[in-house]
């Protein structure tokens, strides 16, 4: 249930703080399912949601999931957008 609500919270700075707090208190199983359901590509292009991705990367204890789901998808988009000055 929480994994569906996290992206909706990221519309405001206060929601970002709440989402980070919720992510901190989730157990490992719920963290993994929340990460797997995140739309990482859309989130890294958002001015607030990318901060949540950074928080997740810093606090997640599963390095393989971080590398596979977050970093790999992010690097594919960064390569495509590197020439855009607004990105």
C-alpha positions in Angstrom: 0.0 0.0 0.0 2.8 2.4 0.8 4.6 1.8 -2.5 1.6 3.3 -4.4 1.6 6.4 -2.3 5.3 7.4 -2.4 5.3 9.0 -5.9 2.1 10.9 -5.0 3.8 12.4 -2.0 6.6 13.9 -4.1 4.6 16.8 -5.4 5.7 19.1 -2.6 8.7 19.7 -0.4 6.7 18.6 2.7 5.6 15.5 0.9 9.2 14.8 0.1 10.1 14.9 3.8 7.2 12.6 4.6 8.2 10.1 1.8 11.8 10.1 3.1 10.6 9.5 6.6 8.3 6.7 5.6 11.1 5.1 3.5 13.4 5.2 6.6 11.0 3.2 8.8 10.0 0.6 6.2 11.4 -2.9 6.7 13.7 -4.4 4.1 11.0 -6.3 2.3 8.8 -3.3 1.9 11.7 -1.1 0.8 12.5 -3.6 -2.0 9.0 -3.7 -3.2 8.7 0.1 -3.1 11.9 0.5 -5.1 10.8 -2.0 -7.7 7.6 0.0 -8.3 9.2 3.4 -8.6 9.1 5.1 -12.0 12.8 6.1 -11.8 13.1 7.6 -15.3 10.3 10.1 -14.6 11.4 10.8 -11.1 15.0 11.8 -12.0 13.6 14.4 -14.4 11.4 16.0 -11.7 12.8 18.8 -9.6 11.6 17.3 -6.2 11.3 13.6 -6.9 15.0 13.3 -7.9 15.9 14.2 -4.3 13.9 11.1 -3.1 15.9 9.0 -5.5 19.1 10.4 -4.0 17.8 9.6 -0.5 16.9 6.0 -1.5 20.4 5.5 -3.0 22.0 6.7 0.1 20.0 4.7 2.6 19.1 1.4 0.8 21.3 -1.4 2.1 20.8 -3.6 -1.0 23.6 -2.6 -3.4 22.6 -4.9 -6.2 19.0 -3.6 -6.3 20.3 0.0 -6.1 22.7 -0.7 -9.0 20.2 -2.6 -11.1 17.0 -0.5 -10.6 18.2 3.0 -9.9 21.7 3.6 -11.2 21.4 1.6 -14.4 18.1 3.2 -15.4 19.4 6.7 -14.5 22.5 6.4 -16.5 20.6 5.4 -19.6 18.6 8.6 -19.4 21.6 10.8 -18.5 23.4 9.7 -21.6 20.4 10.7 -23.7 19.9 14.1 -22.0 23.6 15.2 -21.5 23.4 17.8 -24.2 20.3 19.5 -22.9 21.2 22.6 -20.9 17.9 22.5 -18.9 18.4 18.9 -17.8 
